[in-house]
Amino acid sequence: MSNIYKINNKKFKSIYFSINFTIPVNVNEISQYSLLSAVLSKSCKRYKTQKDIQKYLYSLYGANFDVNIEKFGDLYNIEFRCECINKQFLPDNEDVVNDILHFLYDIIFNPNMSNGVFDLDIIQREKEFVINKIREVKDDKLRYGIRKSEEIMCQGEPFSTYVYGNEEDIKSIDNVKLSEKYKELFTNSCITFIISGNLSGYEDIEDRVNKIFSDKLDSKLDYKDLIYNKKLEHDNDEIIESQKTTQSVLTYGLRIKNVKDDDFYKLSIYNAILGGTPSSKLFQNFREKESLAYTVRSRYYRFKDIIIIYSGIQKENYEKAKTVIEEQINLIKEGKVTDEEFNASKESIISDLKEWNDSKIALSKMFISNMFATKNENLSLDDMIEKMKNVTKQDVIDIAKNISIEKIFFLRGDINA
């Protein structure tokens, strides 16, 4: 099967299986796929309850399983993932890999359905779980500020909707609608199976997968054809929202224009210089020098060509905070980046990349992220590190000129501390 990818590293003792369904979605479908992933993660025909699942995995020397949801820009990804020990490290070389593969097959393709539909009680229970996840964001004001900034920066695009969906949409889903969405999962998605970890003794792993899954994992869509960034036009504006809270949150949404191949590396270092590391301009000036925030960071969104700056401030510092943030953005555009700032930022990014080698999950995430972002399944971690090393300070200054402020969001806390 052409959509099985292996990342072999003998430094690990275990094997990580990641089956990804990557789906082009509209805004309304995100809630449906979010609820579907929750329902599929808790039971199947063979293992009726979460307790049954945990009991079975425990019998396989403590194997792990969960279902992860995320967005690659405007694409939605449901990942079924399992981890188990390589037989070389088990008593009598006991091999549990086939058991894990059969388990994943049952979870995905033999769901807990009667007469072709999910049980209403199961759906109601998982609705409560998903709604609680949505409400958690509202309770954390910094997370809420970031989420709100993502929403207004990408209004009308699937990325603007939270990964768990919308509370009202979740409430309206019935078992018939969800069962239909389950069937669509296999016809509307790009399927990618990544096997990462110590594959010593498993030279036949692809044959095993093919024997158990047959053609079930044949992808109906090619990853090279999927568009992850819709790029709708948005106005520049400033939005202020008041809440009865002592916290205030200020975010800036920056738009990156004319993004080219390999700009990812320049933008990663730009973001580190701006606010991605403790040595960044925002951290040193906004937080340490001016004492304007208890926290301040910037986040680069590879799949959306945006950067979001977020900070927790006192409401009376609003105007001063805006001035200092904009000063730091302009300093990079003007080329006022010291060698110390540039080198520290580059070294921090490269160090983070090297750490990915210490995690089977990180290597798998890196692979699928690069696959969709670059349309290249052969880009290695060493390639990425080399490309990062080749970025110059002038590269960063030049790309800074393609970055502009598009949205300012201020969550004003109206309760005095």
Long-range contacts (C-beta under 8 A, 24 or more apart in sequence): 1-193, 1-206, 1-209, 1-210, 1-213, 1-217, 1-218, 3-191, 3-192, 3-193, 3-217, 3-218, 3-219, 4-193, 4-195, 4-206, 4-209, 4-217, 5-192, 5-193, 5-194, 5-195, 5-367, 5-377, 6-194, 6-195, 6-196, 6-199, 6-205, 6-206, 7-194, 7-195, 7-196, 7-197, 7-360, 7-363, 7-364, 7-367, 8-197, 8-198, 8-199, 8-200, 9-196, 9-197, 9-198, 9-357, 9-360, 9-363, 10-198, 10-200, 11-198, 11-358, 12-86, 12-197, 12-198, 12-360, 13-85, 13-86, 13-89, 13-198, 14-83, 14-84, 14-85, 14-86, 14-197, 14-198, 14-360, 15-83, 15-84, 15-85, 15-86, 15-97, 15-195, 15-196, 15-197, 15-198, 15-199, 15-202, 15-360, 16-81, 16-82, 16-83, 16-194, 16-195, 16-196, 16-197, 16-360, 16-361, 16-364, 17-81, 17-82, 17-83, 17-84, 17-100, 17-101, 17-104, 17-193, 17-194, 17-195, 18-79, 18-80, 18-81, 18-192, 18-193, 18-194, 18-195, 18-196, 18-361, 18-364, 18-368, 19-79, 19-80, 19-81, 19-104, 19-108, 19-191, 19-192, 19-193, 19-217, 20-77, 20-78, 20-79, 20-80, 20-190, 20-191, 20-192, 20-193, 20-194, 20-368, 21-77, 21-78, 21-79, 21-185, 21-186, 21-189, 21-190, 21-191, 22-72, 22-75, 22-76, 22-77, 22-189, 22-190, 22-191, 22-192, 22-221, 22-223, 22-226, 22-368, 22-372, 23-75, 23-76, 23-77, 23-78, 23-185, 23-188, 23-189, 23-190, 24-74, 24-75, 24-188, 24-221, 24-226, 24-227, 25-74, 25-75, 25-76, 25-158, 26-158, 27-156, 27-158, 27-160, 27-161, 28-169, 29-76, 29-181, 30-76, 30-158, 30-161, 30-162, 30-163, 30-165, 30-166, 31-161, 31-164, 31-165, 31-166, 31-169, 31-170, 31-173, 32-165, 32-169, 32-173, 32-177, 32-178, 32-181, 33-69, 33-76, 33-78, 33-165, 33-181, 33-185, 34-69, 34-130, 34-163, 34-164, 34-165, 34-170, 35-123, 35-126, 35-127, 35-130, 35-165, 35-170, 35-173, 35-178, 36-78, 36-178, 36-181, 36-182, 36-185, 37-67, 37-69, 37-78, 38-67, 38-126, 38-129, 38-130, 39-111, 39-118, 39-122, 39-123, 39-126, 39-178, 40-67, 40-80, 40-107, 40-108, 40-111, 40-182, 41-66, 41-67, 41-107, 42-122, 42-125, 42-126, 43-111, 43-112, 43-122, 44-106, 44-107, 44-110, 44-111, 44-112, 45-106, 45-110, 45-111, 45-112, 45-113, 46-106, 46-110, 47-106, 47-107, 48-112, 56-103, 57-103, 60-84, 60-96, 60-99, 60-100, 60-103, 61-85, 61-90, 61-94, 61-96, 63-96, 63-100, 65-103, 65-104, 65-107, 69-163, 69-164, 70-163, 71-158, 71-159, 71-163, 71-303, 72-228, 72-303, 72-368, 72-369, 72-372, 72-373, 73-159, 73-228, 73-229, 73-301, 73-303, 73-304, 74-157, 74-158, 74-159, 74-227, 74-228, 74-229, 74-230, 74-303, 75-158, 75-226, 75-228, 75-303, 75-372, 76-158, 76-163, 77-368, 78-185, 78-189, 80-104, 80-107, 80-108, 81-361, 83-197, 83-360, 86-197, 86-198, 86-199, 86-200, 86-201, 86-202, 87-201, 88-198, 88-200, 88-201, 97-202, 97-205, 97-208, 98-208, 98-212, 101-208, 101-209, 101-212, 101-213, 102-212, 105-212, 105-213, 105-216, 108-216, 109-216, 111-182, 113-179, 116-179, 117-175, 117-176, 117-179, 118-175, 118-178, 118-179, 118-182, 119-175, 120-174, 120-175, 123-173, 123-174, 123-175, 123-178, 127-170, 127-171, 127-173, 130-164, 130-165, 130-170, 131-167, 131-170, 131-171, 133-164, 134-162, 134-164, 134-165, 134-166, 134-167, 134-170, 135-167, 137-162, 141-243, 141-245, 141-247, 141-249, 141-312, 141-411, 141-413, 142-247, 142-249, 142-295, 142-310, 142-312, 144-249, 144-411, 145-249, 145-250, 145-251, 145-310, 145-409, 145-411, 146-251, 146-299, 146-308, 146-310, 148-241, 148-251, 148-409, 148-411, 149-251, 149-252, 149-253, 149-308, 149-310, 149-407, 149-409, 150-301, 150-308, 152-239, 152-253, 152-407, 152-409, 153-234, 153-253, 153-255, 153-304, 153-306, 153-308, 153-406, 153-407, 154-232, 154-234, 154-304, 154-306, 155-232, 155-234, 156-232, 157-230, 157-232, 158-230, 159-230, 159-303, 159-304, 186-216, 186-220, 187-220, 188-220, 188-221, 189-219, 189-220, 189-221, 190-219, 190-220, 190-221, 190-222, 190-223, 190-226, 191-217, 191-218, 191-219, 191-220, 192-219, 192-223, 192-368, 192-371, 193-217, 194-364, 194-367, 194-368, 196-360, 196-361, 196-363, 196-364, 196-367, 197-360, 223-371, 223-372, 223-375, 224-375, 226-372, 228-303, 228-372, 228-373, 229-303, 229-304, 229-305, 231-305, 234-406, 234-407, 236-405, 236-406, 236-407, 237-407, 237-408, 238-407, 238-408, 238-409, 238-410, 239-407, 239-408, 239-409, 239-410, 240-409, 240-410, 240-412, 241-409, 241-410, 241-411, 241-412, 242-411, 242-412, 242-413, 242-414, 243-411, 243-412, 243-413, 243-414, 244-413, 244-414, 244-415, 245-413, 245-414, 245-415, 246-413, 246-415, 246-416, 246-417, 247-312, 247-411, 247-413, 248-312, 248-313, 248-314, 248-315, 248-318, 248-410, 248-411, 248-412, 248-413, 249-310, 249-311, 249-312, 249-313, 249-409, 249-410, 249-411, 250-310, 250-311, 250-313, 250-318, 250-321, 250-322, 250-325, 250-408, 250-409, 250-410, 250-411, 251-308, 251-309, 251-310, 251-311, 251-407, 251-408, 251-409, 251-410, 252-308, 252-309, 252-325, 252-329, 252-405, 252-407, 252-408, 253-306, 253-307, 253-308, 253-405, 253-406, 253-407, 253-408, 253-409, 254-306, 254-307, 254-308, 254-309, 254-329, 254-403, 254-404, 254-405, 254-406, 255-305, 255-306, 255-403, 255-404, 255-405, 255-406, 256-305, 256-306, 256-307, 256-399, 256-402, 256-403, 257-305, 257-402, 257-403, 257-404, 258-402, 259-305, 259-402, 261-374, 262-387, 263-399, 264-302, 264-373, 265-384, 265-387, 265-388, 265-390, 265-391, 266-391, 266-395, 266-396, 266-398, 266-399, 267-300, 267-302, 267-307, 267-399, 268-300, 268-349, 268-388, 269-342, 269-345, 269-346, 269-349, 269-388, 269-391, 269-395, 269-396, 270-300, 270-332, 270-396, 270-399, 270-400, 270-403, 271-298, 271-299, 271-300, 271-307, 272-345, 272-346, 272-348, 272-349, 273-332, 273-337, 273-341, 273-342, 273-345, 273-396, 274-298, 274-307, 274-309, 274-328, 274-329, 274-332, 275-309, 275-328, 276-300, 276-345, 276-348, 277-344, 277-345, 277-348, 279-340, 279-341, 279-344, 279-345, 279-348, 280-341, 280-345, 281-328, 281-331, 281-332, 281-341, 282-309, 282-311, 282-325, 282-328, 285-324, 285-327, 285-328, 286-311, 286-321, 286-324, 286-325, 286-328, 290-320, 290-324, 292-317, 292-320, 292-321, 292-324, 293-321, 302-369, 302-373, 303-372, 303-373, 306-406, 307-403, 314-417, 315-412, 315-413, 315-414, 318-410, 318-412, 322-408, 326-405, 329-400, 329-403, 329-405, 332-396, 332-397, 332-400, 333-397, 333-400, 333-401, 333-403, 335-397, 337-393, 337-396, 337-397, 339-393, 342-393, 342-396, 346-388, 346-389, 346-391, 349-388, 350-385, 350-388, 350-389, 353-381, 353-384, 353-385, 353-388, 354-385, 356-381, 357-381
